[in-house]
Structures are given as C-alpha cells and as structure tokens.
Amino acid sequence: MEEKQPILEDNTSDDNTLKQSISASFVDIIIKEKTFLLIIGIAFFVAAVAYPYAEVAMWVGFILAGYSAIANDSIQTIGTFLASNSEKKWWTLWLYIGGIFVAVVLYSFLTFDGDVSHQRLASKGFEVAPTSFSFLQIAAPIFLLILTRLRMPVSTTFLILSCFSANLSGIQSMMVKSVSGYLASFIVAIVFYIIAARFIRKFGDKEAHPIWMPIQWLTSGALWAVWVMQDAANIAVYLPRQLNVSEFLGFSVFIFLGLGVLFYLRGDRIQEIVTEKSNIVDIRAATIVDLIYAIILYYFKVISPIPMSTTWVFLGLLAGREIAMSITDANAAGKPLHKSFKMMWKDASYALTGLAVSIVLAIAINPSLDDEIIQLFTSWFN
C-alpha cells in the first residue's frame, strides 16, 4: 500500500494543476474580454427593459440587429474588399461602400412605397410587421454578437428572421433556398476554378496590372449592392414594413455609421474567415470571388422573393474554391486537400450551429413550432 501512495499523490497533484490551469485560463478570458462582456450584459439588460414597449423595442431590436449584421454578415461581401485593399485608408473604403448602401436602400424606399428590404419581407410569414415583441426576439441579435466574437460565420437570416416566423413553412422555405444557394455556389466554384486553374496559377508570378483595381472596386460595389437587397430584411424586420421619411433616415444613418466602425476596425475578428483562405488577399483572386458571388446572389434574388442565408452561399463558394485549388495546385496556391476539407467542415459546422440556435430561439418564442417540427419529422419517418 505504501508503494502506491506516491502515485495517488502525483495524480492528485496533476488534477490540482489541471484545475488551476483551467481556472487561470477562464480568468484570463474574462479579463481579456471584459469590455465585450460588459457590452453584452448591458445589451441584455436594455432588451429586457425595452421589450414590453413595442415602440421602443422595435428600435432597440433594429439597433442590435443592425450592429450584429454589420459585424457578422456584411464581412462576406466586403471581407475580400478589405483584404485586398489593406493599404488604402479606411475612410475611403467606408465612404464608397456606405454610399452604395444608402443608394440601394433609398431606391427600395422610393420604389416600393417605404419598404427598404426590396420586398424580401413581402414573402409569406414576414409580410406583417410585429406589433409586440418577446424578450428573445429583441435579444436574438445579441446571441449573434456572441457567436461573431467566437469567429463563427453564422447566418443572420436564420438567427433573426426565424424569430419572427409565425409557422414552420417560412423557416422551411428559407432553409431550402439557402441550401440550394450553398450547393449552387459550391458546384460553380469547383467547376470554375478547375477550368481557370492555369490562369489563376499565374497570379503568384507577377504583380497585378493596375486595371484590376477599378475592376475590383466595381465588382465589390455590385456585390455589396446585391447583398443589401437580400439582407436588409434581417435588419428591417423589426420596423414597420413601410417607413416614413424620419424612420428611413434613422435606418440609413445608423447603418452608414456602423459601417464606418467596421472599416475602422478592418473587419475585426470575423475577417479571419476570409484572410485564412488561399491567396485571397490578391486583388485578382478577390475580384473573381466577388464576381461569382454577386452573380449567384442576383440569380437567387430574381427567382424568388423568399429571404435566404447569404452566409451559406458565401461559405459554399469559399469551400468550392478551396477544394478546386487543392485539386489543381496543392503545392502552390492551394492547400493540401485534407486541409481544405477540414476548413470546409469547420465553416459548415459553425453555420449549422447558428441554424440550431435559430431553431431553438424560434421554438422558445413560438411554442407551436415545436408541434410542427415533431409532425414534420414524423412524416419523414412514416
């Protein structure tokens, strides 16, 4: 028995060391993120105070949704623009992208009688503006902020719009369209990059011609415009479906200033989703990604007014691109194939995590969805 005693003491010592290490790491995270945690705490408190008062709650929800959408979703479209223009002054990039945003929503406001969503919210299940709010509807964007802080490219469309869906059919329609968008962008990216591999491989041999700069700015601007047409609904869902002039000014000015913060921070942490991809800081590579993405988003905008997750389209595009580059040029521009699949799965798992959180929030807000989901799964297995 005495011979075993030192072993027991060593195990106890190891356990204590592990606990101390975990405790120290937790404390370090709290200290490092204290400002962010304080902001989150204040946001939850404001949401709790505001939600019973519809006139106040809709603007609190809009502000939270606007900031979270800018911080998370918009990086899909302007992330490559930021990455390939890192030498430019932040306010130059901001004025360009912010100006396009104002122009796009102003066009929608004037054309569709005060609707700034380009009729995305006219689809079934979202056509009626809420007259009352639950706490979770106002707090939903806060969960998006937390996931964004963890560098998760989750879908704002699912996380926010699902909270306002009166029935499962609205969520199903968004999901079907979003999955279709992911698969379409994934396949298009693989086919395109395999065909164009020989041309793209030359990017690393010489510097980009100056003509690529205006082309990239035009392409990024077009992509950003199409994205706003799709995702403005995620922010405007809290507001009346027809805004008056003062409401429109509040909507557009807040988002415009929020974009300024994003550009000043150079995309913050979620920007890593873009910069970790192969050769994406090359202006030519960024331009091609933006062009393909813009075409796909515009196609899905034209065929149906149903909202969709632009995040899933973006992740499908990057995944297809990475795999194609691995197949055609793993030793140069691309990564080894297994690393590309690993990166693809990581991004997809984050998106699925966001979808799971969205469904949980939707059920918590509208318990009747629980019965519909059970009936759906029952029908699948019968």
C-alpha positions as CSV (number, residue, x, y, z in Angstrom):
1,M,0.0,0.0,0.0
2,E,2.8,2.4,0.8
3,E,4.4,1.8,-2.6
4,K,1.2,3.0,-4.3
5,Q,0.8,6.2,-2.2
6,P,3.2,8.4,-4.2
7,I,1.2,7.5,-7.4
8,L,-2.0,8.7,-5.7
9,E,-0.3,11.9,-4.6
10,D,1.0,12.5,-8.1
11,N,-2.5,12.1,-9.6
12,T,-3.9,14.5,-7.0
13,S,-1.2,17.0,-7.8
14,D,-1.9,16.6,-11.6
15,D,-5.6,17.1,-11.0
16,N,-5.0,20.3,-9.0
17,T,-2.6,21.6,-11.6
18,L,-5.2,21.0,-14.3
19,K,-7.9,22.7,-12.3
20,Q,-5.7,25.6,-11.6
21,S,-4.8,25.9,-15.3
22,I,-8.5,25.8,-16.4
23,S,-9.3,28.4,-13.7
24,A,-6.4,30.6,-14.8
25,S,-7.5,30.4,-18.4
26,F,-11.1,31.2,-17.5
27,V,-9.9,34.3,-15.6
28,D,-7.7,35.3,-18.4
29,I,-10.6,35.2,-20.9
30,I,-12.8,37.2,-18.5
31,I,-10.1,39.9,-18.2
32,K,-9.3,39.9,-21.9
33,E,-13.0,40.1,-22.9
34,K,-14.2,42.3,-20.0
35,T,-15.2,45.2,-22.3
36,F,-17.1,42.9,-24.6
37,L,-18.8,41.1,-21.7
38,L,-19.9,44.4,-20.2
39,I,-21.4,45.5,-23.5
40,I,-23.2,42.1,-23.8
41,G,-24.5,42.5,-20.3
42,I,-25.8,46.0,-20.9
43,A,-27.4,44.8,-24.2
44,F,-29.3,42.0,-22.4
45,F,-30.4,44.5,-19.7
46,V,-31.7,47.0,-22.3
47,A,-33.5,44.3,-24.2
48,A,-35.2,43.1,-21.0
49,V,-36.3,46.6,-20.1
50,A,-37.4,47.6,-23.6
51,Y,-39.3,44.6,-25.0
52,P,-42.7,45.2,-23.3
53,Y,-42.9,48.6,-25.0
54,A,-43.3,48.0,-28.8
55,E,-42.5,51.5,-30.0
56,V,-39.2,51.4,-28.1
57,A,-38.5,47.7,-28.6
58,M,-38.6,47.9,-32.4
59,W,-35.8,50.5,-32.4
60,V,-33.7,48.6,-29.8
61,G,-34.1,45.4,-31.8
62,F,-33.2,47.3,-35.0
63,I,-30.1,48.8,-33.5
64,L,-28.9,45.4,-32.1
65,A,-29.7,43.6,-35.3
66,G,-28.1,46.4,-37.4
67,Y,-24.8,46.2,-35.5
68,S,-24.7,42.4,-35.4
69,A,-25.5,42.1,-39.1
70,I,-22.8,44.6,-40.0
71,A,-20.2,42.8,-37.8
72,N,-21.1,39.3,-39.0
73,D,-22.9,39.1,-42.3
74,S,-21.5,42.0,-44.2
75,I,-18.0,40.7,-44.0
76,Q,-19.0,38.1,-46.6
77,T,-19.3,40.8,-49.2
78,I,-16.7,43.4,-48.1
79,G,-14.3,41.0,-46.5
80,T,-12.4,40.3,-49.7
81,F,-12.6,44.1,-50.5
82,L,-11.0,44.8,-47.1
83,A,-8.4,42.1,-47.5
84,S,-7.2,43.2,-50.9
85,N,-7.2,46.9,-50.1
86,S,-5.5,46.8,-46.8
87,E,-3.1,49.6,-47.8
88,K,-6.0,52.0,-48.5
89,K,-7.3,54.5,-45.9
90,W,-10.2,53.0,-44.0
91,W,-12.4,56.1,-44.5
92,T,-12.0,55.9,-48.3
93,L,-13.3,52.4,-48.4
94,W,-16.1,53.3,-45.9
95,L,-17.4,56.2,-48.0
96,Y,-17.6,54.1,-51.1
97,I,-19.4,51.1,-49.5
98,G,-21.5,53.3,-47.3
99,G,-22.6,55.4,-50.2
100,I,-23.7,52.3,-52.1
101,F,-25.7,51.2,-49.1
102,V,-27.6,54.5,-48.9
103,A,-28.3,54.5,-52.7
104,V,-29.6,50.9,-52.7
105,V,-32.0,51.3,-49.7
106,L,-33.1,54.7,-50.9
107,Y,-34.1,53.2,-54.3
108,S,-36.1,50.5,-52.5
109,F,-37.7,53.1,-50.2
110,L,-38.8,55.2,-53.2
111,T,-39.8,52.3,-55.4
112,F,-41.6,50.1,-53.0
113,D,-43.6,52.7,-51.0
114,G,-41.3,52.9,-48.0
115,D,-40.1,49.3,-48.0
116,V,-36.3,49.2,-47.6
117,S,-36.0,45.4,-47.9
118,H,-36.5,45.2,-51.7
119,Q,-39.7,43.2,-50.9
120,R,-37.8,40.4,-49.1
121,L,-40.3,40.9,-46.2
122,A,-43.3,40.8,-48.5
123,S,-42.9,37.0,-48.7
124,K,-45.3,34.7,-46.7
125,G,-44.7,34.7,-43.0
126,F,-42.9,38.1,-42.8
127,E,-45.3,40.5,-44.6
128,V,-46.9,41.8,-41.4
129,A,-44.8,44.0,-39.1
130,P,-44.8,42.9,-35.4
131,T,-47.0,44.9,-33.0
132,S,-45.5,43.4,-29.9
133,F,-42.2,41.7,-29.1
134,S,-40.9,39.0,-26.8
135,F,-37.6,39.3,-24.9
136,L,-35.9,36.7,-27.1
137,Q,-36.9,38.5,-30.3
138,I,-35.1,41.6,-29.1
139,A,-32.2,39.6,-27.7
140,A,-31.6,37.4,-30.7
141,P,-29.0,39.8,-32.3
142,I,-27.1,39.6,-29.0
143,F,-26.6,35.9,-29.5
144,L,-25.3,36.7,-33.0
145,L,-22.8,39.1,-31.5
146,I,-21.5,36.4,-29.2
147,L,-21.2,33.9,-32.0
148,T,-19.4,36.6,-34.1
149,R,-17.0,37.2,-31.2
150,L,-16.2,33.4,-31.4
151,R,-15.4,34.0,-35.2
152,M,-18.4,31.9,-36.2
153,P,-19.8,32.9,-39.7
154,V,-23.4,32.1,-38.7
155,S,-26.5,33.1,-40.7
156,T,-28.2,36.4,-39.6
157,T,-31.1,35.4,-41.8
158,F,-31.8,32.3,-39.8
159,L,-30.9,33.7,-36.4
160,I,-33.1,36.8,-36.7
161,L,-35.9,36.1,-39.2
162,S,-36.7,32.7,-37.7
163,C,-37.7,34.5,-34.5
164,F,-40.4,36.3,-36.5
165,S,-41.8,33.4,-38.4
166,A,-45.4,32.5,-37.4
167,N,-45.1,29.0,-38.8
168,L,-42.6,26.4,-39.8
169,S,-43.2,26.9,-43.6
170,G,-41.4,30.3,-43.5
171,I,-38.3,28.7,-42.0
172,Q,-38.5,25.7,-44.3
173,S,-38.6,28.0,-47.4
174,M,-35.6,29.9,-46.2
175,M,-33.7,26.7,-45.4
176,V,-34.5,25.1,-48.8
177,K,-33.4,28.3,-50.7
178,S,-30.3,28.6,-48.5
179,V,-29.2,25.0,-49.0
180,S,-29.8,25.4,-52.8
181,G,-27.6,28.5,-52.7
182,Y,-24.8,26.7,-50.9
183,L,-24.8,23.8,-53.3
184,A,-25.0,26.0,-56.3
185,S,-22.1,28.2,-55.2
186,F,-20.1,25.1,-54.2
187,I,-20.5,23.5,-57.6
188,V,-20.0,26.6,-59.6
189,A,-16.8,27.5,-57.7
190,I,-15.3,24.0,-58.2
191,V,-16.1,23.9,-61.9
192,F,-14.9,27.5,-62.5
193,Y,-11.6,27.2,-60.5
194,I,-10.7,23.9,-62.1
195,I,-11.3,25.3,-65.6
196,A,-9.4,28.5,-64.8
197,A,-6.6,26.9,-62.7
198,R,-3.9,27.6,-65.3
199,F,-4.8,31.3,-65.5
200,I,-5.2,31.7,-61.7
201,R,-1.9,29.9,-61.1
202,K,-0.1,32.8,-62.8
203,F,-1.3,35.3,-60.1
204,G,1.7,34.5,-58.0
205,D,4.2,35.1,-60.8
206,K,3.8,38.8,-61.2
207,E,2.1,41.8,-59.7
208,A,-1.5,42.7,-60.7
209,H,-1.9,45.1,-63.6
210,P,-3.3,48.5,-62.4
211,I,-6.6,47.8,-64.4
212,W,-7.5,45.3,-61.7
213,M,-8.0,48.0,-59.1
214,P,-11.1,49.7,-60.7
215,I,-12.5,46.3,-61.8
216,Q,-12.3,45.1,-58.2
217,W,-13.9,48.2,-56.9
218,L,-16.8,47.9,-59.4
219,T,-17.2,44.2,-58.7
220,S,-17.2,44.7,-54.9
221,G,-19.7,47.5,-55.2
222,A,-22.0,45.4,-57.3
223,L,-21.8,42.5,-54.9
224,W,-22.4,44.8,-51.9
225,A,-25.5,46.2,-53.6
226,V,-27.0,42.8,-54.3
227,W,-26.2,41.7,-50.7
228,V,-28.0,44.7,-49.3
229,M,-31.0,43.8,-51.5
230,Q,-31.0,40.4,-49.9
231,D,-30.0,41.1,-46.3
232,A,-31.6,44.5,-45.5
233,A,-34.6,42.4,-44.5
234,N,-32.7,41.0,-41.5
235,I,-32.4,44.5,-40.0
236,A,-35.7,46.0,-41.2
237,V,-37.8,43.1,-39.8
238,Y,-38.2,44.9,-36.5
239,L,-39.5,48.1,-38.2
240,P,-42.8,48.9,-40.0
241,R,-43.0,47.5,-43.5
242,Q,-43.5,51.0,-44.9
243,L,-41.1,53.5,-43.3
244,N,-41.8,57.3,-43.2
245,V,-39.0,59.8,-44.0
246,S,-37.8,60.1,-40.4
247,E,-37.8,56.4,-39.9
248,F,-35.9,55.9,-43.1
249,L,-33.3,58.5,-42.0
250,G,-32.8,56.7,-38.7
251,F,-32.5,53.4,-40.5
252,S,-29.9,54.5,-43.1
253,V,-27.8,56.8,-41.0
254,F,-27.3,54.2,-38.2
255,I,-26.2,51.5,-40.7
256,F,-24.0,54.0,-42.5
257,L,-22.2,54.9,-39.3
258,G,-22.0,51.3,-38.3
259,L,-20.2,50.5,-41.5
260,G,-17.7,53.2,-40.6
261,V,-16.9,51.4,-37.3
262,L,-16.4,48.1,-39.2
263,F,-14.0,49.7,-41.7
264,Y,-12.1,51.4,-38.9
265,L,-11.6,48.1,-37.2
266,R,-10.7,46.5,-40.6
267,G,-13.4,43.8,-40.2
268,D,-12.4,42.8,-36.6
269,R,-12.2,39.1,-35.8
270,I,-14.7,37.6,-38.3
271,Q,-12.4,38.9,-41.0
272,E,-10.2,35.9,-40.3
273,I,-12.8,33.7,-42.1
274,V,-11.7,35.5,-45.3
275,T,-8.0,36.0,-44.8
276,E,-7.3,32.4,-43.9
277,K,-8.4,31.3,-47.4
278,S,-5.7,30.6,-50.0
279,N,-4.4,33.7,-51.8
280,I,-7.5,35.8,-51.1
281,V,-5.6,39.0,-50.5
282,D,-4.5,39.0,-54.2
283,I,-6.8,41.6,-55.8
284,R,-7.4,39.4,-58.8
285,A,-8.4,36.4,-56.7
286,A,-10.7,38.7,-54.6
287,T,-12.3,40.1,-57.7
288,I,-13.1,36.7,-59.1
289,V,-14.7,35.6,-55.8
290,D,-16.8,38.8,-55.6
291,L,-18.0,38.4,-59.2
292,I,-19.1,34.8,-58.8
293,Y,-20.8,35.6,-55.5
294,A,-22.6,38.6,-57.0
295,I,-23.9,36.6,-59.9
296,I,-25.2,33.8,-57.7
297,L,-26.9,36.2,-55.2
298,Y,-28.5,38.1,-58.0
299,Y,-29.8,34.9,-59.6
300,F,-31.5,33.8,-56.4
301,K,-32.9,37.3,-55.8
302,V,-34.6,37.3,-59.2
303,I,-36.1,33.8,-59.0
304,S,-37.8,34.3,-55.6
305,P,-38.5,37.0,-53.0
306,I,-38.1,34.5,-50.2
307,P,-35.3,35.5,-47.8
308,M,-32.2,33.3,-47.9
309,S,-28.9,33.0,-46.0
310,T,-26.2,34.8,-47.9
311,T,-23.7,33.3,-45.4
312,W,-24.4,29.8,-46.7
313,V,-23.9,30.9,-50.3
314,F,-20.6,32.6,-49.3
315,L,-19.3,29.5,-47.4
316,G,-20.3,27.3,-50.3
317,L,-18.3,29.5,-52.7
318,L,-15.2,29.6,-50.5
319,A,-15.4,25.8,-49.9
320,G,-15.6,25.0,-53.6
321,R,-12.8,27.4,-54.3
322,E,-10.5,25.8,-51.7
323,I,-11.2,22.3,-52.9
324,A,-10.7,23.2,-56.6
325,M,-7.4,24.9,-55.8
326,S,-6.3,21.9,-53.8
327,I,-7.1,19.5,-56.7
328,T,-5.3,21.6,-59.3
329,D,-2.4,23.2,-57.4
330,A,-2.0,21.8,-53.9
331,N,1.8,22.5,-53.9
332,A,1.5,26.2,-54.8
333,A,-1.6,28.4,-54.4
334,G,-3.8,25.8,-52.8
335,K,-3.7,23.8,-49.5
336,P,-3.5,20.0,-49.3
337,L,-6.9,18.5,-50.0
338,H,-7.4,17.2,-46.4
339,K,-6.8,20.7,-45.0
340,S,-9.4,22.2,-47.4
341,F,-12.0,19.6,-46.4
342,K,-11.2,20.3,-42.7
343,M,-11.6,24.1,-43.3
344,M,-14.8,23.4,-45.2
345,W,-16.2,21.3,-42.4
346,K,-15.2,23.9,-39.7
347,D,-17.1,26.7,-41.5
348,A,-20.1,24.5,-42.2
349,S,-20.3,23.4,-38.6
350,Y,-20.3,27.0,-37.5
351,A,-23.2,27.7,-39.9
352,L,-25.1,24.6,-38.6
353,T,-24.5,25.8,-35.0
354,G,-26.1,29.1,-35.9
355,L,-29.1,27.3,-37.5
356,A,-29.5,25.1,-34.4
357,V,-29.5,28.2,-32.2
358,S,-32.0,29.9,-34.6
359,I,-34.5,27.0,-34.3
360,V,-34.2,26.8,-30.5
361,L,-34.9,30.6,-30.3
362,A,-37.8,30.2,-32.8
363,I,-39.4,27.4,-30.7
364,A,-38.9,29.3,-27.5
365,I,-40.7,32.4,-28.9
366,N,-43.4,30.4,-30.7
367,P,-44.1,27.0,-28.9
368,S,-46.5,26.0,-31.7
369,L,-43.5,25.5,-33.9
370,D,-42.5,22.6,-31.6
371,D,-45.6,20.6,-32.7
372,E,-45.0,21.4,-36.4
373,I,-41.4,20.2,-36.2
374,I,-42.5,16.9,-34.5
375,Q,-45.1,16.4,-37.2
376,L,-42.5,17.1,-39.9
377,F,-40.1,14.5,-38.5
378,T,-42.9,12.0,-38.0
379,S,-44.0,12.4,-41.7
380,W,-40.4,11.8,-42.8
381,F,-40.0,8.5,-40.9
382,N,-43.5,7.2,-41.8
